[in-house]
Amino acid sequence: MNLFKTDVRKDTSPRKPSESEYAFLNRSALPVHEQARSLLEQWFHNYRSERQKSFCAAFQAQRGRQHQAAFFELYCYTLLLHHHFDIEIEPFVGTSSHRPDFFAKLAGTPICLLEATLAAESDPDAGKERNLHQIREMIYALPSPDFWIGFHVHKASLNSPPIAKMRPELQKWLQTYSQLELPLNIDGWDITFSLLPKSRTTRGNQESGTFSSYEPQWVDPRSAVLKPLEDKAKNYKAGLEHPYIIALNALAMKAIWANIEEVFFGKELAELDLQSGQIRLTRAPFAQGRSKDEDGLWFGRSGVRNRQVSAVLVVDALWPLSIARRTPILWHNPWAQHPLRSDIWQGPQKLFDLKTACWQDLIGKEGWELLQLNSNWPNDDPTSPYKPTYKCKFNLSI
């Protein structure tokens, strides 16, 4: 069983607007994609489980979020494997009907339970992107030798864009170029199309391109990261017998800008003392009248919470081509029910000192070192003598 087809590939064209992440990675003949497929296939063959068939189906899914979740699960499994752990997949836990993704052991000694999750675009956001793809594809099919065509969505219907009704209006507009903007309000869709002159070097050819946008909306980066963590933590409120790690891949743009301290300890606030006129920083759990939505994963208005979560492993913008350039960081919970030993993890870590209220940095291996890749992967030299190994490099004494 393979994740990718074994066909000979010749297509090096860019990803098409409506093409899924998996379909593009499976199709492309570019050398970097060849490298990515080879590595992921190797990882998959090391993924020994009765779930291989269902996992393969999830990885090959056309729905982006499902594919992303499967990819990150495979990444986490491989990361544990490179820490030389024996791994049980989807173990039973006595305190919950839910099952974590992995149970890591070393020489029979339990190390940790780990569950992978995403801070990805929500389903509504994904729906917006699919709608944009449909409109872009319509634009790509229209002849426009002298102008790039852009559009801005002021208001969107719950239904798909009425492409069949929009197309003739755009065709008439492009035949005359009577105005630089074309406002359309059709079937609940309020869109303005606009023309941007091409440069002299590109004017006259039929190359297609577009730019697009939705009405801006306020987003909360902290919530984008906190919600998937809370969703996993609540599955084990009764506690666990071993250290529990939640691994998070921050894919959504709004999640990448999150303040991780606010995620763990609550939203940061600025308070003004009306008598002295001084401003001091505090956190929402210590302020009166604040919403519980401003609580942190590990500390809230009622005090310490989610002690069953021993640590959170965070990596941002991890995609198949960025594997070597992204380094996961392990953030330890200072109030953990079962603290995770720092000496069993080879990557960088953050430990919070309750006495000084400061984070301590533990330097560790970068992502490419953890996975035994070259630092410039996937742009490797095929003649390089470096070969990945699983040789154990440290001993653990309990």
N, C-alpha and C positions, 0 to 999 in steps of 0.2 A: 504494500500500500504506500502510495506517495502523495505528498501535498501538491505537487505540480506535475503537469504533463511532461513526458520525455521527448516530445517532438523537437525537431530541428527548427530553430527560430530564426527568422530573417527580418522581422518587423522592428525597426528602431524608432518609429514615430512616437510623438508625445502622447501622454494619456488623453483620451477622448473625454469630452465633458460629462457624458453619462456612464463612463466606464468605471466599474468598481475598483477598489484598491487591489483586491486579489486578482481580478481579471487582467489588470494592467501588468502587475508583477509576473503573472503567469505567461503573458504574451510577449513582453519586451525582450528583444535580443541584445540590449545594451549590456556591456561587460559588467557594470555594477549590479544589474539585476541578475545576471548569471551567477555572480558571486553570492548574492543574497539568497537566491533559490538553493544553491548548493549548501550553504550553511544551515538554512532552515530545514532542509531535507535531512541533513545529518542530525540536527537536534531532534527532529521528529522520530527518527529511527532509534534514538536513545530513550524515547518516551515510551517505556514499556508499561502498557496498561490495557485492560480489557476495553477501555474507552477510546482506543485509537480510531475506530470507525466513526464514532459520533464526534470526536474531536476534529477529525479530518473534515467532516461535513461543516462544522462550525468555522473552521479556518478558511474554507473555500466559499463561504457565504457571500452573496452579493450585497447584503446589508453591511455597511461599513462597521458599525459598532460591534456586531457579532464577530466579524473577522478580527477587529482590533483586540477584542477580549481574548480570543483564542491565541493570537500572536503573543499577547502579554503573558498569558498563562504558560505558554511554551518557554518564553524568556525566563520567567521565574523558576520554572522547573530546571532549566539548564544552569541558572545561577546557583541553585542549591546543589546541583550535581557537581559543579566546579568547586564547591566548598567541601566536596568529598563526603557528602551525606548519603545515607540510604534513604530513599523517599517512598513513602506510601501515598498513593493517590486517593483522594476523597475518603479519608478515614472516618469511621464512626466515632462520635464523641457522646459520652453518656449524659451530658447536661443539655443537649439540644437535638432537635430533629434535623438541623442543618449540618452540613458536612464541609469542613474547610477543604481547600484545594489539595494541600500537601501536609504530610507529617514527616518531618526530617529527624533522622536519628544518626548517631555515630557510634559504631561498634555496639549497637543495641541500646545505647543510652539516648533517651528522648532529648531532642534539642529544641524544637519549636513546631508549632502549627503555623501555616502560612496560607493566606487567602489573597488572591489578586483581584483588583478592581480598577475602574477607569474614571477619571474626571474628564469625560468626553462631552461632545455636544449633545444636548438633549434631543429627544425625538422630534419636538417642534422645530428645533434648529436644523436637524437633519432634513426635515421636510422642506424647510426653506431652501436648503441647498439643492434638493432635487428639483424644486420649482425653478430655481435659477438655471440649472442645467438644461431644462426643457426650453426656456426662453433663449439661452445661449445657442443651443443647437439650431433653433429657428433662424437666429441671426447669422450663424455660420453658413447657412444654405442660401443666404440672400447675396446677390451680386452688389458689391460696393467697392469699386476700384479706387475711389478718391477719398473715402472717409472711413474711419473706424466708427462703429455703432455702439453706443453705450445706453444703459437704461437704469432708472432708479424707481424702485417699488415704493410708492407712498402708502398703499393699502393693498392687502392681499386677501383673497377669498379663501375659505376652507377647502374649496375645490381646486383642481389643477388649473394652470393657466389656460385660457381659451385660445390656443395656438391657431386653430383654424380660422378664427375671427380676426386675430391680430395680423396674421401674415398678409392678407390683401391690403390692409391699411398701410402697412409698412412698405409694401411693393409700390403702391401709388406714391407714397412720400419720397421714396428713393428715385423714382423716375423724374421728379421735378426739382428736388432739393429746394423747395420754395421757402423752407424755414429750417433752422438748425435744431429745433426741438419739436417733437410730436407727442402731445399728451393724449393718452387713451384711457377711457374708463369703460371697461367691458366686463360684464358678469361679475361685478364686485372687485375687479382688479383695477387699481388706479396706478398707471405706470407712465413715466415720461421717458421717451427715447430721445437720444441726442446724437449729434454728429461731431466728430473730431477729425479735422483734416489730417491726412497722412503726410508724412515727410516726402520730400521730392524723390528720395531714393525708392520709396515704396509705392508712390502714387502711380496708378495705372494698372497695377497687378491685382489679381483676384484673391490675394491672401486675406483670410478672415481673422477677425479678432474683436474682442468686446471688453467692456468694463461695466461693472454692475454694483448695486448697493441696495440695502433696505433702509427704512427709516431707523435712525439710531435709537437704541434702547439702553437704559441703565442696567448694568450687570454688577453683581457682587462677587469678586474673585474668591473671597473667603468661603462663601456658601458653596461655590462650585467645587471646592476641594472637600469641604467639611461634610456635605451631604452623602457622597459615596462612602466615606469613612464611617459615618454614623449608621448608615444602612447595614454595613458589615458588622459593626460592633454590637448592634442590638440583637443580632442572631444568637449571641452568647452571653446574655445578661446574667444568666445563672452562674457564670464563671466557667473556667476550663482547668484542666489538671496540669497543663504545660504552658510555657510562654507562647503567646499568640502574636503574630506579625500580620499587619495588613499592608500589602504592597500596592502602591498607587501609581498609575501612569497618567500624568497630567497632560492630556492632549488638547483640551479646549483652550482657545486663546485666553478666555477670561480666567481660567484656572492657573495659567502660567504666571500671572501677576499676583497671585495670592501671597499674603504675609503669613508664613508658616506658624509664627508665634501666635497670631490671632486665631489660627485654625485650632491650635492645641489649648490655648489658655483663655480665649475669649477676645472679643473685639476691643481694640484700644480706643480710649476716649480722652478728650481734653476737657478738664473741668476748670471753670473759672470761679475763684473765691471772690465773692462780691465785696467782702470787707477789705481784703488786702489787695485785690486786683491781680493776684498771681494766678498763673495757669499751671496746673499740674496734670501729668499723664496718669491715667488709671485704666483699669479694664472693666468691661461691662459687668462681670459678676460681682464687683465690689461697689457698683453704683446703684442707687435706689431707682426703682421704677423702670428698669431696663427690661427689654423683652428676652425671653429664654432663647430666642433665635440668635442672640448674640453670645450665648455660651460657647465655650470651647469644647473640643473633644474630651479633654482630660480634666477640665476645671470649669465649673459653672456656678450659678447662684446658690446652689445647695452644697457647694464644695467639690471635693474630688469625685470624679465620675469615670465610667468606662475603664476601671482598673484591670479588666480582663484583657485589654489591649496592651501588650508589653512594649511594642514599638511599631512605628510606621516607616516603611521603606518607600521613599519618594524618588521618582525619576520623571523628568519632564520631556515632553515631545519625543518619546521613544517610538521610532518607526523602523521597519526592516533596514533601511539604508543608513540609519543613524545609530545603530547598535554600538559601534566602537566609540562614538563621540559622546555618548550619554553615560554618566556615572550615577548610579543610585546611591542615595544617602540614607542611612538608618538613623532615625530619630527615636531615642529611648524615652519611655514614659517614666517619670521620676516616682510615680505612685503605683507602679505596676504590681498586680497581685502575684505574678510570677516574673520577676525581672529576667531579662535576657542577658546572658553573659556577653560582655563586649569582646572577650578574647576568642570567640568562636567565629567572628565575622571578619572577613578580610578587606571589605570596602570601607570608605570613610563613614564615621559615625558622629552623632551629636548626643552628648549626655548633659542633662540639666542638673546643676548643683543647687539644691534647695537652700543651702546656707548662704550662698552668694547671689542666688537668683540669676545665674549666668549659665550660658551654654559652654560646655567644654568640647573642643574639637579633637577627635581622634583621626589622625591621618591614615588613609588606607589606599588600596589599589584603585586605579581608574577602571572605568568600564571595560576598555579593551584588554586590560591586564587580567581582570577577573574572569573574562571569557576566553583568555589565551588567544587573542587575535593580534594582528599587527595594528599599530596605532592609526595607520592610514586606510584601514579596511573600510569600504569594499574596493578601494583602488589599489589592491595588492599586486605585487609583481608575481606572476605565476611561477617564476623560476626560484622564488624565495625558498630556502631550505627549511624555514620554520614550519613545524607541524604541531597542531594542537595535541595535548596529552591530558590525561586525567591523573597524573602522578601526584600522590599525596605529599604536601609540603609542610605539614605541621601535625603535631600530636595534641590530643585533647585529654587532659586528666580530670576526672570528676572527683 
